[in-house]
Amino acid sequence: MSRHFLEGGSIGLHRFALFTSFCTAFLIFVGGLVTSTESGLAVPDWPLSYGMFFPPMVGGIFYEHGHRMVAAFVGFLTVILTIWTCATEKRAWVRRLSVAAFFAVLTQGILGGLTVIYLLPTAISMTHACLAQTFFCLVVSLALFTSPGWKNGLPSVTDKSAGIGLPALCGLTTAAIYLQLILGALMRHTDSGLAIPDFPLAFGRIIPPFNSPNIAIHFAHRLGATIVTGTIIWTFSRIAREFKSYRMLFRPALTMFALVVVQLTLGALTVLTAKSVVPTTAHVATGAVILGTSVVLTLRAFGMSGHEWKPGRARQSGI
């Protein structure tokens, strides 16, 4: 094991960050179950549940209180991750990133409580959903930055394209995915998921009649899906053509391409099954995994193209 890796902390920190990332993805899936089963107000009080730590796990309480238990566990993991990172990590910006993750999960818990106290207001519910994706990106980034591959130095690549650079293209794809997830949250929390009841057409047309805001929100989400699919295909084809020999780029690009096919299928099934719980919830979770994969790809693209964090200090320290 190289000196550079030993100086930055242990492999244990990376594995713990990775474990926290997987648990966060599971938390997003469980949160999607709460929405899909309409269990958001199955427990009317907060932070306790019917005045208890462990209420009877029946009906919607199983989903809502189960969500709280998983969220508490992820919060606990984040506290450990932040303390561990701040105690062992020599790179100040990584320590600051772990602190940001801690405050993100703390804010997320408060927002979760407010959604119950104020009876699921759209603004708070949407913020809660979007912050969940942001927090997921933070812990995924920590898992990447503490990995041996990153800390021992990424291989350099030469981008010969005359058009948009690979890091910029990957960043554009990540931004498009995140905006699409915001639209998805808006659609779920305004009850617009079945505002257009058919697929792939919309009321038998390509462009539906915009008779209500819900139809406009739903159709915007479909347009967003088209844009995201286009950017992912663009990114994958670019990497497959120019950087296929670099596994650190090709593998996440291929994964993202495969996942978007799954995601489009789940989106169609969500409509065609009238928001059946399984495809609807899987659609939410898969969206988060696509975002996390795109974040990893984007950070690697920047790192392998010579874009470093704190360039002067990084070169001096050998990071």
N, C-alpha and C positions, 0 to 999 in steps of 0.2 A: 504494500500500500504506500502511495507516495507521501512525501512530507507535506505537500500542499493540502492533501485531503485531511491528514491528521491535525493540521493546524486549524482547520475550519470547524472542527467538531467531530462527532463520531457517526458511524453508519447507523447507529441506533436512532439518532435524531431524524435522519432521513426516513427510516422505516416508520417511525412514529408519525411523522408528518404525512407519509403516504397512507397510513392507517386512518388518520384523522380525515384525509381527503375522501377515502372510501366511505367512512361513516357519515360524512357530510352529504355525499351523493345519496346514501340511503335515507338520510333525513329529508332531503328534497322529495324523494319518492314517497315517504310517509306523509309529508305535508301535502303532496298531490292527492293522496288517498283521502285526507280530511276534506279537501275541496270536492273531489269526485263523489264522495258519499254524502256531501252536504252535512258534515258533522261539526262545522266550525263553532256552532253554539250549543253543541251537545252537553258541554260543561259550561255553565253560565257564569262562573266566578274564576278569579285569578288572583294570586298565584296558586291557591289551593284548588281542589276539584271537589265541589260540594262540601267544602270545609274540611276535606281529608287529603292526605298525601296519596293514598291509594284507594280510589273509589271502586265500586263494583264495575268490572270491565265488561259491560254489556252494551249492545246497540252502538250508537254513535260515540258513546263514552270510550269504547275500546280504541277508536281511531283518534279522537281528540286527545285523550289523556296519554295514549301511546305516543302520539306526536310530542307531547310535552316531555315525556320520559326520555325519548331519543334526543330531543333538543338539549335537555339537561346534561345528558351524557356527552354530546358533542361540545357543549360549553365547558364541561370539566376537562375534556381532552385538550381544548384550546388553551385553557389556563396552564396546563402542564407543558404544552408545546411552547407557549410564550416564555414561561420561566426557564425551560430547558434551553431555548434558543438564546435568550438574553444572557444566560450563565455561561454558555460554551461557544457561541458564535462570535468570531472575530470581526466579521464584516458588519459595520454599523448599520448599513442600509437593510441588511437581512433582519437584524434585531428590530429595526423600526417597522419592518413589514410584519413581523410577528405581533408587535404591539398593536398595529392597525387591525390585524385579525382578531385580537382580543376585544378591542372596542367595537368591532363590527358584530361579533357574536353577542356582546352585551347589549348593544342597541337592538339587535334582532330579537332578543328575548323580551325586551321592553315593548317593542312593536307588536310582538305576538300577544302580549297581555292586553295592549290597547285595542287590538282587533276584537277581543272578547268583551272588554269593558264597554266599548262604544258600538257593539253589535255589528261588526264587520263593515265599517265604512270603506268605501272603495279606495279612497286615497291611502289610508293606512294599510289596507290589505295589499294593495299594489306595491307600496314601498317595502312592505314585509317580504313580498315575493321577489322583488328586484334585489334587495339587500342579500337575500339568500344566495342568489347567483354571484353577487360580488364577493361575498364571504367564501364561497366555493372557489372562485378564481384565486383568492388570496392564499388559501391553504394548498391549492394545487401548485401555485408558484413557489411556496415555501418548500414543498416536496421536491420540486425541480431544482431549486437553488441549493438545497442541501444534499443533492445526489452526488455520488462519486463522479459521474460523467460530466456534470457541470463544473464541479470544484477542481477536477484535475485538468480542465481545459478542453473546450470544444474544438473540433477540427475546423479549419477555415475553408470557406467556399468562395469561389469567384462567380459573381453574377454577371453573365455576359449579355443579358437581355438589354435591348435599347429602350424598352418601355418601363413600366413601373417595376421597381425593385422588389425582390422577393420578400424582404421584411415588411415593406409597405403593403404588399398584396396580402400577406398573412394578417397584418394588423387590420386592414380593411375588412377581411373576412370575419375576424373576431368581433369587430364593431357591428357588422351586419347581423351576426348571430345574437349578440347581446340586445340590440334594438328589437329583433324579432321576438326574443323572450319577453321583453317589456310589452310588446303588442299582445303576446299570448296571455300574459298576466292580466292586461286590461280586458281581454276577451272573456277570460274566466270570471273575473270579479265584477263584470257588468252583465253576466249571464247572457253573453252573446255567442256562446258556442254552437248553438243550433239556430242562430238567426238566419242562416242560409242552410236549409235542410238537405240539400242534394250535393253530390260531388261526382265528377269533377266540375260540372257546370254549376251555375248559381241561378236557381229558379229557372233552369232550362236555358240560360243564356251565358255568354262569356262575361258580360258586364251586367250585374243585377240592377234592378231598380232600387235606388237608395231611399226607401220609404221611412227608414228609421235610423237613428245613430247606431243601433246594434248591428244592422246590416253593414254599415260603413266600417265599423270596427272589425267585424268578421272578415269582410272582403280585404281590408288592409292587411290582416294577418295572412291571408292567402297570397296576396301580392308579395308580402315580406318573405314568405316561404319560397316563392319563385326567385327572388333576388338572392336569398341565402344559398339556395341550391346552385344558382349560377356562379356565385363567388367561390363556393367550395369546389365545383367542377373546374373552374379556372385555376384555382390554387393547386388542386391535385394534378391536373394535366401539366401544369408548369413544372412541378416537382418531378413528376414521372418522366418528363422529357429531358430535364436538365440536371436533376439531382438524385436520380434513382439509386445511385450507388451509396448515397449517404443515408444510412438507416435511421438516424436521428430525425431526419426530415421526412423520409418516405413513409415510415411506419405510421406516424400520427396522421399524415395526409391521407393514406389509404384507409386508416380507421375512420377518419372523419367522413370520407367519401361513402364508405359502407354504412355508417350510422345515419347519414342523411337519407339514404334509400329507406332504411328502417323507419326513420322519422316521418317521411312522407306517407308511408304505408299506414303508420299509426294515426296520423292526422286524418287520412281518409276513413279509417275504421271508426275513429271518434265520431265523425259525422254520420256515417252509414249505420252505426249501431246506436244512434241517439245518445251518445256520451256514455257508453257502457264503461263501468269502473276500470276494468283492466287496461283497455287500449288508451283511455283518457289519461290514466295515471302514468302508464309507461311512456306516453307522449311527453309528459312533463319531465320525467326523469331523463329520458333520452336527450331532450333538448339541453339539459344541464351538462350531460356527458360530452355532447358535441362542443359546447362552449369550453369546457375544461380542456378537451383535446386541442382545440384551436388556440387556446392560451399557451399550452406547451409548445405547439408548433411555432407560434409567433415569437416566443421568447428564444427558442432555439435558433430561429432564422436570424434574429437580431444578433445573438451571440456568435453565430458561425459566420456572420457577414462582417465581423469586426466592430460591431456596435456594442461597447461595453458600458457597464454601470460604473460611474466614477473612473473614467479611463486612466487618468494619471495615477491614482492610488492603486487601481487594479494591476497596472503593469509593474509598479514598484513592488507590490506585495507578492506578485506572482499568481494572483487569483485570476 
